[in-house]
Amino acid sequence: MATPYREILDKVRLAFPQPVSDPIHDSYFIHSIMRALDQVDALKTELPILGELVPGDFEEARKSTLPAGPSSVETVTSDLVGYLRGMTIFGHPRTQQNVIPPPTIPSVIGVLLAALHNPNIAWDEYSRLVALAEVEAVGMTAALVGYDPERAGGVFTFGGTGTSLYGVKMGLEKACPDTIHNGVSEDAVILVSDAGHYCAANIAGWLGLGTRNLMTVPTTDDNEIDLVRLEEAARKALTEGRKIAAIIATMGTTDSFGIDDLKAIATLRDALADEFRLAYRPHIHADAVIGWAWSVFNDYDFEGNPLGFRPRTLRALAGACRRIRHLSLADSLGVDFHKTGFTPYISSLVLVKDRTDLHRVARGPEQMPYLYHFGEHRPGMYTLETSRAGTGPLAAIANYRLFGRQGLQVVLGHIVEMAQLLREHLEGREGTTVLNRDNFGTVTLFRAYPPDVDTFAIKRQEFDDPAFRDTLLSHNQWNRKIFQYVHSEAMAGRGVVISATDCYRRTAYGEPIYALKSYILSPFVDEADVEAVVEKIMEAREKVG
Ligand SMILES: *Cc1c(COP(=O)(O)O)cnc(C)c1O
């Protein structure tokens, strides 16, 4: 007779995919996935959320305990689907919330396959050809942005933050050789614009540079780094005897799609390295986690316009491209496929122009006695992470193959077209103004104003003139109310899910400018969805009064 443990074990075994081909069990597996998808589907309505909003009880959640006995695949599946209730459907045409894309089917299959067979791409011994997929993704992206694929290298890492961490760490090793052994014993600064991502502060802190060594440089009205102020800051650091660990060029800011002038930054870097006779060339890392995708337009025939974009869209695409085409001037750069590449989280790649730079952060084999004895591909010798999933590379490769250059041009071109259309509508009304007019992405920041305000003059007045401080602040409050109205309407199934930012940027006299925000990333968005935003704002203006 089977012992109790054996009986339970038999049931538990059924919950694993079978190691040896078993078509009957396979169909059980597929059926289980289908059941999960069916349950998710049952949560879908016309609304841009799954089911309805259920407030999470975080206090209760903390008291959770491990169940005493085993459960079944069926029960666990339903439990898991329950966690999706209230999720925003990012692919819904009425979702224009943030830089979160809907993932494609092939990218989800990529993640599923990697989850199923669990390759660890630290080492080809544990991942075989999945390790190759990572190298292919590196090669394709290098060629796309204009790096020499013979020299370039890169690895997938734990997010956009990870890509900048690698960039800055390599820069730190150039400026202060061997800190990886000796620790940081001198001041080295990171320069980044004030519209750059806050991960720069994390990196300064976590690398031991200290956030006091983070120099944030003001931006121009177009949300790009002010080159004069950058030069001042760099000179100040060098004159004081501090080193430059890295200059981070933000190639597509999170809130407004400002793009730094990388070419001018590289020229400045070279001039300062000569003038100060630096023993190293300050490292330039391009935080292109959002902007990288625009590289697909580097070779687009803007004159002939074979895809037939509208003139305004063409201008927007060309406007972004004029900066993005210089990406290859950066020593390293970050790419988030999970932002403008339509994959699930996490799929982030740090690319380096010269892959020998990665050796600066390598460990000696004596530190990893149980790994890497053989095999020819061992990124685990220099990655920060130990185990690395194959999910990111397979998802990235899936979408590169699915879309090709042209497919990406079509999807990006369309969402830029929709963002431009939104701007046309917003600018066509007297009650609204677009704030980031000259940033050519798919994010639009705008403000609404009460009926009696002259919206032609107000933007500049609020921005430049301290006499308008109170007006600005009261309009901030007023726009908050507009947002609350639009948001509650969207949750009730009327209108569109947009978002807002407390500080799109600061006025010349230092006050935060609150902005409403439409971030279009769903390929399903069409003209009617864009018009719905404008109509809802107009309605909100009347309700808020
Ligand atoms: C999102 C973002 C990051 C952080 O990337 P994660 O993938 O969220 O870690 C860094 N920089 C910019 C400009 C971003 O938009």
The ligand as an ORCA input file, in Angstrom:
! r2SCAN-3c Opt
* xyz 0 1
  C      11.236     53.901    -17.205
  C      12.494     54.651    -17.247
  C      13.615     54.226    -16.531
  C      13.549     53.075    -15.577
  O      13.356     51.913    -16.300
  P      12.684     50.625    -15.653
  O      12.637     49.689    -16.804
  O      11.330     51.057    -15.184
  O      13.580     50.184    -14.556
  C      14.802     54.905    -16.708
  N      14.867     55.961    -17.529
  C      13.807     56.424    -18.212
  C      13.959     57.611    -19.104
  C      12.577     55.783    -18.090
  O      11.501     56.244    -18.736
*
